[in-house]
């Protein structure tokens, strides 16, 4: 492996784990079968508990891990994928 910046062959490859916070959503099948009436029922009948859950519980989050290879030149410190 050769560094594109300084043309040196002293290059190491490292695995880097990147984390991303993603909001979970329901799929189209859930909205067709359940969601169209459940949201209506929740806000009409369960208005007060629904407000408290929206304020205090919030949205459902999920962490997505992505592993990438990074090349690091030991001579000049240049980093590329």
LUMBAPA-641548 format. One record per residue (C-alpha): residue number from 1; residue in one letter; chain; x negated, z, y negated. Coordinates in nm, 3 decimals. Each point is the difference from the previous one (the first is absolute). Layout:
N
   pos   code   unit        c1        c3        c2
   NUM      A      A         X         Z         Y
...
This chain:
81
   pos   code   unit        c1        c3        c2
     1      X      A     0.000     0.000     0.000
     2      X      A    -0.137    -0.097    -0.341
     3      X      A     0.099     0.155    -0.333
     4      X      A     0.163    -0.265    -0.225
     5      X      A    -0.143     0.164    -0.313
     6      X      A    -0.368     0.068     0.079
     7      X      A    -0.043    -0.204     0.324
     8      X      A    -0.140     0.302     0.187
     9      X      A     0.066     0.050     0.375
    10      X      A     0.011     0.382    -0.014
    11      X      A     0.383     0.027     0.020
    12      X      A     0.216     0.260     0.179
    13      X      A     0.365    -0.033     0.098
    14      X      A     0.233     0.298    -0.050
    15      X      A     0.363     0.058     0.099
    16      X      A     0.201     0.131    -0.295
    17      X      A     0.344     0.157     0.042
    18      X      A     0.236    -0.063    -0.293
    19      X      A     0.327     0.194    -0.029
    20      X      A     0.312    -0.122    -0.175
    21      X      A     0.317     0.199    -0.072
    22      X      A     0.311    -0.205     0.085
    23      X      A     0.368     0.087    -0.048
    24      X      A     0.200    -0.043     0.319
    25      X      A     0.309    -0.221    -0.020
    26      X      A     0.285    -0.073     0.237
    27      X      A     0.023    -0.342     0.160
    28      X      A     0.271    -0.261    -0.045
    29      X      A     0.168     0.092     0.331
    30      X      A     0.046     0.362    -0.119
    31      X      A     0.155    -0.116    -0.329
    32      X      A     0.240    -0.239     0.176
    33      X      A     0.120     0.256     0.258
    34      X      A    -0.029     0.340    -0.170
    35      X      A    -0.139    -0.014    -0.352
    36      X      A     0.287    -0.168    -0.184
    37      X      A     0.244     0.282     0.086
    38      X      A    -0.244     0.291     0.033
    39      X      A    -0.126    -0.027    -0.358
    40      X      A     0.359    -0.008    -0.128
    41      X      A     0.103     0.303     0.211
    42      X      A    -0.313     0.194    -0.095
    43      X      A     0.052    -0.042    -0.374
    44      X      A     0.378     0.053     0.000
    45      X      A     0.040     0.290     0.243
    46      X      A    -0.346     0.158    -0.014
    47      X      A    -0.067    -0.050    -0.372
    48      X      A    -0.160     0.337    -0.077
    49      X      A    -0.221     0.020     0.315
    50      X      A    -0.101    -0.364    -0.053
    51      X      A    -0.120     0.075    -0.355
    52      X      A    -0.200     0.301     0.121
    53      X      A    -0.156    -0.204     0.281
    54      X      A    -0.089    -0.282    -0.241
    55      X      A    -0.165     0.245    -0.240
    56      X      A    -0.175     0.239     0.236
    57      X      A    -0.067    -0.200     0.316
    58      X      A    -0.081    -0.337    -0.158
    59      X      A    -0.078    -0.322     0.178
    60      X      A    -0.154    -0.021     0.344
    61      X      A    -0.366    -0.094    -0.015
    62      X      A    -0.232    -0.133     0.268
    63      X      A    -0.379    -0.036    -0.001
    64      X      A    -0.129    -0.339     0.112
    65      X      A    -0.362    -0.013     0.120
    66      X      A    -0.200    -0.321    -0.035
    67      X      A    -0.350    -0.032     0.148
    68      X      A    -0.230    -0.257    -0.161
    69      X      A    -0.360    -0.102     0.059
    70      X      A    -0.230     0.027    -0.303
    71      X      A    -0.352    -0.144    -0.013
    72      X      A    -0.251     0.201    -0.204
    73      X      A    -0.339    -0.134    -0.108
    74      X      A    -0.266     0.270     0.034
    75      X      A    -0.223    -0.171    -0.255
    76      X      A     0.228    -0.056    -0.302
    77      X      A     0.315     0.200     0.094
    78      X      A     0.237    -0.298    -0.017
    79      X      A     0.325     0.052     0.201
    80      X      A     0.220    -0.280     0.138
    81      X      A     0.245    -0.060     0.281
